[in-house]
Amino acid sequence: MQTEFYELLDKLKKSMAIVMVSHDISAISIYMDKIACLNRKLYYHDSKELTSQDLEATYQCPVEFIAHGVPHRVLKSH
């Protein structure tokens, strides 16, 4: 069901703006074009590719990426 939902959003974004709130950045980055992170202020990224440095600056704590979904990518050892 989740895949069908994201595929629907992918079709809709061709004709309208979509704002989605999620804690699952790796899953939504497959379908979204741009990402903004919120932690007391908004951090806008003009891309869907985030680095660990981007997230560490936003959330003020160490971040380790473990990605799932398609394509599967692990960016650091875990």
Contacts in CASP RR format, 6 or more apart in sequence:
PFRMAT RR
TARGET T0000
AUTHOR 0000-0000-0000
METHOD contacts of the structure
MODEL  1
MQTEFYELLDKLKKSMAIVMVSHDISAISIYMDKIACLNRKLYYHDSKEL
TSQDLEATYQCPVEFIAHGVPHRVLKSH
2 27 0 8 1.000
6 27 0 8 1.000
6 28 0 8 1.000
6 30 0 8 1.000
6 31 0 8 1.000
7 31 0 8 1.000
9 18 0 8 1.000
9 20 0 8 1.000
9 31 0 8 1.000
9 32 0 8 1.000
10 31 0 8 1.000
12 18 0 8 1.000
13 32 0 8 1.000
13 33 0 8 1.000
18 32 0 8 1.000
20 28 0 8 1.000
20 32 0 8 1.000
22 28 0 8 1.000
25 35 0 8 1.000
25 50 0 8 1.000
26 65 0 8 1.000
26 67 0 8 1.000
26 68 0 8 1.000
26 69 0 8 1.000
27 68 0 8 1.000
27 69 0 8 1.000
28 35 0 8 1.000
29 35 0 8 1.000
29 48 0 8 1.000
29 49 0 8 1.000
29 50 0 8 1.000
30 69 0 8 1.000
30 70 0 8 1.000
32 48 0 8 1.000
33 48 0 8 1.000
34 44 0 8 1.000
34 45 0 8 1.000
34 46 0 8 1.000
34 47 0 8 1.000
34 48 0 8 1.000
35 45 0 8 1.000
35 47 0 8 1.000
35 48 0 8 1.000
35 50 0 8 1.000
36 42 0 8 1.000
36 43 0 8 1.000
36 44 0 8 1.000
36 45 0 8 1.000
37 43 0 8 1.000
37 45 0 8 1.000
37 50 0 8 1.000
37 54 0 8 1.000
37 55 0 8 1.000
37 58 0 8 1.000
37 59 0 8 1.000
39 58 0 8 1.000
39 59 0 8 1.000
39 60 0 8 1.000
43 54 0 8 1.000
43 57 0 8 1.000
43 58 0 8 1.000
45 54 0 8 1.000
52 63 0 8 1.000
52 64 0 8 1.000
52 65 0 8 1.000
52 75 0 8 1.000
52 76 0 8 1.000
55 63 0 8 1.000
56 62 0 8 1.000
56 63 0 8 1.000
64 76 0 8 1.000
64 78 0 8 1.000
65 73 0 8 1.000
65 74 0 8 1.000
65 75 0 8 1.000
65 76 0 8 1.000
66 74 0 8 1.000
66 78 0 8 1.000
67 73 0 8 1.000
67 74 0 8 1.000
67 75 0 8 1.000
END
